Amino acid sequence: MKFSDFELSKNSDGLLPVIVQDSRSGKVLMLAYMNEEAFNATLETGLVTFWSRSRGELWVKGATSGNYLHLEKMYPDCDADALLVIARPDGPACHRGTTACFDTPEEEGFLGKLEGVIDQRKRDMPEGSYTTYLFTKGVNKAAQKVGEEAVETVIEAVDGNRDRYVYEASDLLYHLLVLNKIMDVTLNDLQAELLSRHK
């Protein structure tokens, strides 16, 4: 994909509108603009880069805050006059300190967000964190916890206790995400496998 592939004649400023979406949660994070230089810098560095219309200069998202957007995929729209960027954010995407510039409900895509928190725990290994404890103990302990939570989830399902089932199933999902991280597997990997079966 090249910047010259886009049809920008409708835009008097020649800038390409870009929607950024979180690769984990699917949440729409922000809208910004790219010129050719920003587009090429994004491809070359893997850090999503825009053209700041207010400052008239390149803007690497996160250069000041540390909340970078790491490029994963790019898709042009059907008219080739806008771009969808799928990225992994390091932190809040909005200057307000919120996850996104759009105030959609936080619970949307929360499993992906939780996966991101677990990734961060693996990088930082904060003392006193239960997640750090699981990473320290390794695959055997994490797998054991997945097994225990699976059994407890089944027990509550058989007993017909919906509230307890939700509680135990949530524990199961959390521990599975930790085990996924140890196994270098993502939710997207699981989704791709399920999608291949669906086809």
Accessible surface in RSA format (square Angstrom, percent):
REM  Atomic radii and reference values for relative SASA: ProtOr
REM  Chains: A
REM  Algorithm: Lee & Richards
REM  Probe-radius: 1.40
REM  Slices: 20
REM RES _ NUM      All-atoms   Total-Side   Main-Chain    Non-polar    All polar
REM                ABS   REL    ABS   REL    ABS   REL    ABS   REL    ABS   REL
RES MET A   1   102.24  52.9  38.26  25.3  63.98 152.3  45.86  39.0  56.38  74.7
RES LYS A   2   127.84  62.4 124.98  76.7   2.86   6.8  89.42  80.5  38.42  40.9
RES PHE A   3    23.66  11.8  20.41  12.6   3.26   8.5  20.41  12.4   3.26   9.3
RES SER A   4    87.24  73.7  53.57  71.5  33.67  77.6  52.52 111.8  34.73  48.6
RES ASP A   5    75.37  52.8  51.21  51.0  24.16  57.1  28.00  65.9  47.37  47.2
RES PHE A   6    16.51   8.3   1.45   0.9  15.05  39.2   2.07   1.3  14.44  41.3
RES GLU A   7    79.97  45.9  77.12  58.3   2.86   6.8  33.15  64.1  46.83  38.2
RES LEU A   8    26.90  15.0  19.96  14.3   6.94  17.4  20.78  14.6   6.12  16.5
RES SER A   9    95.31  80.5  55.17  73.6  40.14  92.5  53.29 113.5  42.02  58.9
RES LYS A  10   140.88  68.7 103.20  63.3  37.68  89.7  86.73  78.1  54.15  57.7
RES ASN A  11    40.96  28.2  31.36  30.3   9.59  23.1   8.87  21.4  32.08  31.0
RES SER A  12   127.25 107.5  80.50 107.4  46.75 107.7  59.13 125.9  68.12  95.4
RES ASP A  13    84.12  58.9  52.31  52.1  31.81  75.2  41.77  98.3  42.35  42.2
RES GLY A  14    30.85  38.0   0.00   N/A  30.85  38.0  22.84  62.7   8.01  17.9
RES LEU A  15    14.27   7.9  13.32   9.5   0.95   2.4  13.32   9.4   0.95   2.6
RES LEU A  16     0.00   0.0   0.00   0.0   0.00   0.0   0.00   0.0   0.00   0.0
RES PRO A  17    32.68  23.8  32.12  29.3   0.56   2.0  32.38  26.7   0.29   1.8
RES VAL A  18     0.00   0.0   0.00   0.0   0.00   0.0   0.00   0.0   0.00   0.0
RES ILE A  19    59.20  33.7  59.07  44.0   0.12   0.3  59.07  42.5   0.12   0.3
RES VAL A  20     0.00   0.0   0.00   0.0   0.00   0.0   0.00   0.0   0.00   0.0
RES GLN A  21    44.31  24.8  44.31  32.4   0.00   0.0   2.81   6.0  41.50  31.5
RES ASP A  22    12.90   9.0  11.72  11.7   1.17   2.8   0.00   0.0  12.90  12.9
RES SER A  23    15.80  13.4   3.19   4.3  12.61  29.0   3.07   6.5  12.73  17.8
RES ARG A  24    47.87  20.1  27.76  14.2  20.11  47.9   9.93  13.6  37.94  23.0
RES SER A  25    23.07  19.5   5.02   6.7  18.05  41.6   5.37  11.4  17.70  24.8
RES GLY A  26    35.83  44.2   0.00   N/A  35.83  44.2  23.38  64.2  12.45  27.9
RES LYS A  27    16.29   7.9   7.59   4.7   8.70  20.7  16.18  14.6   0.11   0.1
RES VAL A  28    58.97  38.8  55.04  49.8   3.93   9.5  55.04  47.8   3.93  10.7
RES LEU A  29     0.50   0.3   0.50   0.4   0.00   0.0   0.50   0.3   0.00   0.0
RES MET A  30     7.48   3.9   7.48   5.0   0.00   0.0   7.48   6.4   0.00   0.0
RES LEU A  31    85.26  47.5  62.59  44.8  22.67  57.0  62.59  44.0  22.67  61.0
RES ALA A  32     7.02   6.5   3.41   5.3   3.61   8.2   7.02   9.9   0.00   0.0
RES TYR A  33    45.95  21.5  45.07  25.6   0.87   2.3  18.17  13.7  27.78  34.2
RES MET A  34     0.00   0.0   0.00   0.0   0.00   0.0   0.00   0.0   0.00   0.0
RES ASN A  35    31.43  21.7  31.43  30.4   0.00   0.0  14.08  33.9  17.34  16.8
RES GLU A  36    94.08  54.0  92.21  69.8   1.88   4.5  21.58  41.7  72.50  59.2
RES GLU A  37   102.62  58.9  94.06  71.2   8.56  20.4  39.73  76.8  62.89  51.3
RES ALA A  38     0.00   0.0   0.00   0.0   0.00   0.0   0.00   0.0   0.00   0.0
RES PHE A  39     0.36   0.2   0.36   0.2   0.00   0.0   0.36   0.2   0.00   0.0
RES ASN A  40    56.63  39.1  55.77  53.9   0.86   2.1  12.85  30.9  43.78  42.3
RES ALA A  41    21.73  20.0  19.73  30.4   2.01   4.6  21.19  29.8   0.54   1.4
RES THR A  42     0.00   0.0   0.00   0.0   0.00   0.0   0.00   0.0   0.00   0.0
RES LEU A  43    83.64  46.6  58.61  41.9  25.03  62.9  58.78  41.3  24.86  66.9
RES GLU A  44   144.95  83.2 105.19  79.6  39.76  94.7  47.52  91.9  97.43  79.5
RES THR A  45    88.04  62.6  54.93  55.7  33.11  78.9  61.87  83.1  26.17  39.6
RES GLY A  46    25.13  31.0   0.00   N/A  25.13  31.0  21.96  60.3   3.17   7.1
RES LEU A  47    48.28  26.9  48.28  34.5   0.00   0.0  48.28  33.9   0.00   0.0
RES VAL A  48     0.00   0.0   0.00   0.0   0.00   0.0   0.00   0.0   0.00   0.0
RES THR A  49     1.78   1.3   1.78   1.8   0.00   0.0   0.69   0.9   1.09   1.6
RES PHE A  50     0.02   0.0   0.02   0.0   0.00   0.0   0.02   0.0   0.00   0.0
RES TRP A  51    61.88  24.8  58.58  28.4   3.30   7.8  43.60  23.2  18.29  29.7
RES SER A  52     7.63   6.4   4.02   5.4   3.62   8.3   4.38   9.3   3.26   4.6
RES ARG A  53   148.78  62.5 118.25  60.3  30.53  72.7  34.29  46.9 114.49  69.4
RES SER A  54   109.74  92.7  64.33  85.8  45.41 104.6  58.01 123.5  51.73  72.5
RES ARG A  55   135.86  57.0 104.94  53.5  30.92  73.6  61.48  84.0  74.38  45.1
RES GLY A  56    43.86  54.1   0.00   N/A  43.86  54.1  22.06  60.5  21.79  48.8
RES GLU A  57    82.94  47.6  80.92  61.2   2.02   4.8  23.58  45.6  59.36  48.5
RES LEU A  58    59.40  33.1  41.09  29.4  18.32  46.0  41.15  28.9  18.26  49.1
RES TRP A  59    75.02  30.1  72.07  34.9   2.95   6.9  60.38  32.2  14.64  23.8
RES VAL A  60    51.22  33.7  46.84  42.4   4.38  10.6  46.84  40.7   4.38  11.9
RES LYS A  61    18.00   8.8  17.91  11.0   0.10   0.2   4.31   3.9  13.69  14.6
RES GLY A  62     4.70   5.8   0.00   N/A   4.70   5.8   0.64   1.8   4.06   9.1
RES ALA A  63    66.06  60.7  38.21  59.0  27.86  63.4  38.60  54.4  27.46  72.7
RES THR A  64   144.23 102.6 109.79 111.3  34.45  82.1  81.45 109.4  62.78  94.9
RES SER A  65    71.99  60.8  34.40  45.9  37.59  86.6  42.67  90.9  29.32  41.1
RES GLY A  66    37.99  46.8   0.00   N/A  37.99  46.8  25.93  71.2  12.06  27.0
RES ASN A  67    34.46  23.8  33.22  32.1   1.24   3.0   0.00   0.0  34.45  33.3
RES TYR A  68    65.31  30.5  65.30  37.2   0.01   0.0  32.62  24.5  32.69  40.3
RES LEU A  69     1.10   0.6   1.03   0.7   0.07   0.2   1.03   0.7   0.07   0.2
RES HIS A  70    45.59  24.9  45.59  31.7   0.00   0.0  32.31  33.3  13.28  15.4
RES LEU A  71    39.77  22.1  18.28  13.1  21.49  54.0  18.28  12.8  21.49  57.8
RES GLU A  72    80.22  46.1  48.79  36.9  31.43  74.8  23.21  44.9  57.01  46.5
RES LYS A  73   117.48  57.3 110.83  68.0   6.65  15.8  63.71  57.3  53.77  57.3
RES MET A  74    21.51  11.1   6.62   4.4  14.88  35.4   4.44   3.8  17.06  22.6
RES TYR A  75   104.23  48.7 103.40  58.8   0.83   2.2  80.68  60.6  23.55  29.0
RES PRO A  76    65.44  47.7  48.11  43.9  17.33  63.0  48.11  39.7  17.33 107.7
RES ASP A  77    57.96  40.6  41.98  41.8  15.98  37.8  36.31  85.5  21.65  21.6
RES CYS A  78   130.34  98.6  82.62  92.1  47.72 112.1  53.52 135.6  76.81  82.8
RES ASP A  79    82.79  58.0  67.78  67.5  15.00  35.5  11.24  26.5  71.55  71.4
RES ALA A  80    30.26  27.8  30.26  46.7   0.00   0.0  30.26  42.6   0.00   0.0
RES ASP A  81    26.76  18.7  23.89  23.8   2.87   6.8   3.65   8.6  23.10  23.0
RES ALA A  82    26.88  24.7  26.88  41.5   0.00   0.0  26.88  37.8   0.00   0.0
RES LEU A  83     3.04   1.7   0.00   0.0   3.04   7.6   1.84   1.3   1.20   3.2
RES LEU A  84    58.43  32.5  56.72  40.6   1.71   4.3  56.92  40.0   1.51   4.1
RES VAL A  85     0.00   0.0   0.00   0.0   0.00   0.0   0.00   0.0   0.00   0.0
RES ILE A  86    24.57  14.0  24.57  18.3   0.00   0.0  24.57  17.7   0.00   0.0
RES ALA A  87     0.00   0.0   0.00   0.0   0.00   0.0   0.00   0.0   0.00   0.0
RES ARG A  88    70.94  29.8  70.94  36.2   0.00   0.0  13.31  18.2  57.63  34.9
RES PRO A  89    20.51  14.9  10.58   9.6   9.93  36.1  10.58   8.7   9.93  61.7
RES ASP A  90    58.10  40.7  29.90  29.8  28.20  66.7  15.06  35.4  43.04  42.9
RES GLY A  91    25.45  31.4   0.00   N/A  25.45  31.4  19.89  54.6   5.57  12.5
RES PRO A  92    50.00  36.4  46.61  42.5   3.39  12.3  48.44  40.0   1.56   9.7
RES ALA A  93     2.62   2.4   0.07   0.1   2.55   5.8   0.59   0.8   2.03   5.4
RES CYS A  94     8.35   6.3   2.25   2.5   6.10  14.3   0.25   0.6   8.10   8.7
RES HIS A  95   175.94  96.2 132.48  92.1  43.46 111.2 109.55 112.9  66.39  77.3
RES ARG A  96   119.77  50.3  82.02  41.8  37.75  89.9  59.68  81.6  60.09  36.4
RES GLY A  97    50.16  61.9   0.00   N/A  50.16  61.9  27.64  75.9  22.52  50.4
RES THR A  98    53.59  38.1  48.59  49.3   5.00  11.9  53.59  72.0   0.00   0.0
RES THR A  99    35.44  25.2  28.87  29.3   6.57  15.7  18.25  24.5  17.19  26.0
RES ALA A 100     2.41   2.2   0.22   0.3   2.19   5.0   0.22   0.3   2.19   5.8
RES CYS A 101    55.09  41.7  35.43  39.5  19.66  46.2  18.40  46.6  36.69  39.6
RES PHE A 102    85.25  42.7  80.10  49.6   5.15  13.4  83.25  50.5   2.00   5.7
RES ASP A 103   115.81  81.1  76.03  75.7  39.78  94.1  40.59  95.5  75.22  75.0
RES THR A 104    57.70  41.0  49.39  50.1   8.31  19.8  50.54  67.9   7.15  10.8
RES PRO A 105    67.11  48.9  55.06  50.2  12.05  43.8  66.98  55.3   0.14   0.8
RES GLU A 106    81.94  47.0  75.94  57.5   6.01  14.3  60.51 117.0  21.44  17.5
RES GLU A 107   131.12  75.3 114.55  86.7  16.58  39.5  63.83 123.5  67.29  54.9
RES GLU A 108    95.67  54.9  86.52  65.5   9.15  21.8  40.96  79.2  54.71  44.7
RES GLY A 109    31.20  38.5   0.00   N/A  31.20  38.5  17.38  47.7  13.83  31.0
RES PHE A 110   101.79  50.9  98.94  61.3   2.86   7.4  99.20  60.1   2.59   7.4
RES LEU A 111    73.97  41.2  71.93  51.5   2.04   5.1  71.93  50.5   2.04   5.5
RES GLY A 112     2.78   3.4   0.00   N/A   2.78   3.4   0.10   0.3   2.68   6.0
RES LYS A 113    84.81  41.4  78.04  47.9   6.77  16.1  56.17  50.6  28.64  30.5
RES LEU A 114    35.73  19.9  35.62  25.5   0.11   0.3  35.73  25.1   0.00   0.0
RES GLU A 115    14.91   8.6  14.88  11.3   0.03   0.1   8.85  17.1   6.06   4.9
RES GLY A 116    12.40  15.3   0.00   N/A  12.40  15.3   8.07  22.1   4.33   9.7
RES VAL A 117    58.79  38.7  55.32  50.1   3.47   8.4  58.03  50.4   0.76   2.1
RES ILE A 118     2.56   1.5   2.56   1.9   0.00   0.0   2.56   1.8   0.00   0.0
RES ASP A 119    16.93  11.9  16.90  16.8   0.03   0.1   0.54   1.3  16.39  16.3
RES GLN A 120    64.52  36.1  64.52  47.2   0.00   0.0  29.42  62.6  35.09  26.6
RES ARG A 121    85.80  36.0  85.23  43.4   0.57   1.4   3.02   4.1  82.78  50.2
RES LYS A 122    83.37  40.7  76.01  46.6   7.37  17.5  26.49  23.8  56.88  60.6
RES ARG A 123   133.76  56.2  97.96  49.9  35.81  85.3  71.44  97.6  62.32  37.8
RES ASP A 124    88.35  61.9  60.67  60.4  27.68  65.5  23.31  54.9  65.05  64.9
RES MET A 125    73.79  38.2  58.83  38.9  14.96  35.6  58.62  49.8  15.17  20.1
RES PRO A 126    48.93  35.7  39.92  36.4   9.02  32.8  48.93  40.4   0.00   0.0
RES GLU A 127   179.46 103.0 144.39 109.2  35.07  83.5  61.82 119.6 117.64  96.0
RES GLY A 128    82.55 101.8   0.00   N/A  82.55 101.8  43.34 118.9  39.21  87.8
RES SER A 129    23.77  20.1  10.13  13.5  13.65  31.4  17.27  36.8   6.50   9.1
RES TYR A 130   100.11  46.7  88.98  50.6  11.13  29.0  88.27  66.3  11.84  14.6
RES THR A 131    12.81   9.1  12.49  12.7   0.32   0.8   0.00   0.0  12.81  19.4
RES THR A 132    16.62  11.8  16.62  16.9   0.00   0.0  16.62  22.3   0.00   0.0
RES TYR A 133    91.14  42.6  85.56  48.7   5.58  14.5  68.15  51.2  22.99  28.3
RES LEU A 134     0.36   0.2   0.36   0.3   0.00   0.0   0.36   0.3   0.00   0.0
RES PHE A 135    17.44   8.7   0.64   0.4  16.80  43.7   1.18   0.7  16.26  46.5
RES THR A 136    97.70  69.5  67.72  68.7  29.98  71.5  64.94  87.2  32.75  49.5
RES LYS A 137   118.77  57.9  92.73  56.9  26.04  62.0  37.62  33.9  81.15  86.4
RES GLY A 138    20.72  25.6   0.00   N/A  20.72  25.6  20.72  56.9   0.00   0.0
RES VAL A 139    66.70  43.9  63.03  57.1   3.67   8.9  63.03  54.8   3.67  10.0
RES ASN A 140   122.34  84.4 113.65 109.8   8.69  20.9  32.52  78.3  89.82  86.8
RES LYS A 141    55.35  27.0  52.24  32.1   3.12   7.4  20.62  18.6  34.73  37.0
RES ALA A 142     0.81   0.7   0.48   0.7   0.33   0.8   0.81   1.1   0.00   0.0
RES ALA A 143    44.46  40.9  35.80  55.3   8.66  19.7  36.55  51.5   7.92  21.0
RES GLN A 144    90.04  50.3  77.11  56.4  12.93  30.8  37.07  78.9  52.96  40.2
RES LYS A 145    38.39  18.7  38.39  23.6   0.00   0.0   4.48   4.0  33.91  36.1
RES VAL A 146    24.84  16.3  24.84  22.5   0.00   0.0  24.84  21.6   0.00   0.0
RES GLY A 147    34.57  42.6   0.00   N/A  34.57  42.6  33.94  93.1   0.64   1.4
RES GLU A 148    64.19  36.9  57.53  43.5   6.66  15.9  34.61  66.9  29.58  24.2
RES GLU A 149    10.29   5.9  10.29   7.8   0.00   0.0   0.00   0.0  10.29   8.4
RES ALA A 150    34.62  31.8  33.71  52.0   0.91   2.1  34.34  48.4   0.27   0.7
RES VAL A 151    89.66  59.0  87.50  79.2   2.17   5.2  89.54  77.8   0.13   0.3
RES GLU A 152    68.84  39.5  67.97  51.4   0.87   2.1  24.49  47.4  44.35  36.2
RES THR A 153    11.46   8.2  11.46  11.6   0.00   0.0  11.46  15.4   0.00   0.0
RES VAL A 154    90.35  59.5  89.13  80.7   1.22   2.9  90.35  78.5   0.00   0.0
RES ILE A 155    86.99  49.5  84.29  62.8   2.70   6.5  86.89  62.6   0.10   0.3
RES GLU A 156    27.74  15.9  27.51  20.8   0.23   0.5   0.00   0.0  27.74  22.6
RES ALA A 157    55.15  50.7  32.30  49.9  22.84  52.0  38.18  53.8  16.97  44.9
RES VAL A 158   122.74  80.8  91.64  83.0  31.10  74.9  98.51  85.6  24.22  65.7
RES ASP A 159   101.94  71.4  66.96  66.6  34.98  82.7  19.34  45.5  82.60  82.4
RES GLY A 160    62.15  76.6   0.00   N/A  62.15  76.6  32.63  89.5  29.52  66.1
RES ASN A 161    64.93  44.8  56.86  54.9   8.07  19.4  15.69  37.8  49.24  47.6
RES ARG A 162   177.78  74.6 168.97  86.1   8.81  21.0  73.59 100.6 104.18  63.1
RES ASP A 163   108.75  76.2  99.47  99.0   9.28  21.9  32.49  76.5  76.26  76.1
RES ARG A 164    98.15  41.2  98.01  50.0   0.14   0.3  37.48  51.2  60.67  36.8
RES TYR A 165    89.05  41.6  89.05  50.7   0.00   0.0  47.75  35.9  41.30  50.9
RES VAL A 166    70.64  46.5  68.73  62.2   1.91   4.6  70.31  61.1   0.33   0.9
RES TYR A 167   125.90  58.8 120.44  68.5   5.46  14.2  79.68  59.9  46.22  57.0
RES GLU A 168    10.45   6.0  10.45   7.9   0.00   0.0   0.03   0.1  10.41   8.5
RES ALA A 169    20.82  19.1  20.64  31.8   0.19   0.4  20.67  29.1   0.15   0.4
RES SER A 170    60.98  51.5  53.04  70.8   7.94  18.3  33.65  71.7  27.33  38.3
RES ASP A 171    42.89  30.0  42.50  42.3   0.39   0.9   1.53   3.6  41.36  41.2
RES LEU A 172    40.06  22.3  40.06  28.7   0.00   0.0  40.06  28.1   0.00   0.0
RES LEU A 173    79.60  44.3  79.48  56.9   0.11   0.3  79.48  55.8   0.11   0.3
RES TYR A 174    42.83  20.0  42.51  24.2   0.31   0.8  41.47  31.2   1.36   1.7
RES HIS A 175     9.32   5.1   9.06   6.3   0.26   0.7   9.18   9.5   0.14   0.2
RES LEU A 176    59.96  33.4  59.96  42.9   0.00   0.0  59.96  42.1   0.00   0.0
RES LEU A 177     6.81   3.8   4.08   2.9   2.72   6.8   4.08   2.9   2.72   7.3
RES VAL A 178     0.23   0.2   0.23   0.2   0.00   0.0   0.23   0.2   0.00   0.0
RES LEU A 179    28.08  15.6  28.08  20.1   0.00   0.0  28.08  19.7   0.00   0.0
RES ASN A 180    11.59   8.0  11.34  11.0   0.25   0.6   1.44   3.5  10.15   9.8
RES LYS A 181    68.78  33.6  59.53  36.5   9.26  22.0  21.00  18.9  47.78  50.9
RES ILE A 182    47.84  27.2  21.49  16.0  26.35  63.5  24.38  17.6  23.46  63.7
RES MET A 183   111.07  57.5  93.24  61.7  17.83  42.4  85.54  72.7  25.53  33.8
RES ASP A 184   125.21  87.7 108.91 108.4  16.30  38.5  31.61  74.4  93.60  93.3
RES VAL A 185    45.73  30.1  41.19  37.3   4.54  10.9  41.19  35.8   4.54  12.3
RES THR A 186    58.59  41.7  58.59  59.4   0.00   0.0  55.50  74.5   3.09   4.7
RES LEU A 187    44.15  24.6  41.46  29.7   2.70   6.8  41.64  29.2   2.52   6.8
RES ASN A 188    69.86  48.2  65.25  63.1   4.61  11.1  23.85  57.4  46.01  44.5
RES ASP A 189    70.57  49.4  62.19  61.9   8.38  19.8  19.11  45.0  51.47  51.3
RES LEU A 190    65.88  36.7  65.01  46.5   0.87   2.2  65.61  46.1   0.27   0.7
RES GLN A 191   121.66  68.0 117.97  86.2   3.69   8.8  32.13  68.4  89.53  67.9
RES ALA A 192    59.04  54.3  50.12  77.4   8.92  20.3  53.49  75.3   5.56  14.7
RES GLU A 193    83.46  47.9  79.66  60.3   3.80   9.0  30.55  59.1  52.90  43.2
RES LEU A 194   110.98  61.8 106.71  76.3   4.28  10.7 107.00  75.1   3.98  10.7
RES LEU A 195    89.99  50.1  86.35  61.8   3.65   9.2  89.59  62.9   0.40   1.1
RES SER A 196    67.93  57.4  47.10  62.9  20.83  48.0  43.72  93.1  24.22  33.9
RES ARG A 197   172.16  72.3 137.41  70.0  34.75  82.7  57.98  79.2 114.19  69.2
RES HIS A 198   156.35  85.4 125.70  87.4  30.64  78.4  82.86  85.4  73.49  85.5
RES LYS A 199   188.14  91.8 123.54  75.8  64.61 153.8  93.67  84.3  94.47 100.6
END  Absolute sums over single chains surface
CHAIN  1 A    11749.3       9339.9       2409.4       6702.7       5046.6
END  Absolute sums over all chains
TOTAL         11749.3       9339.9       2409.4       6702.7       5046.6
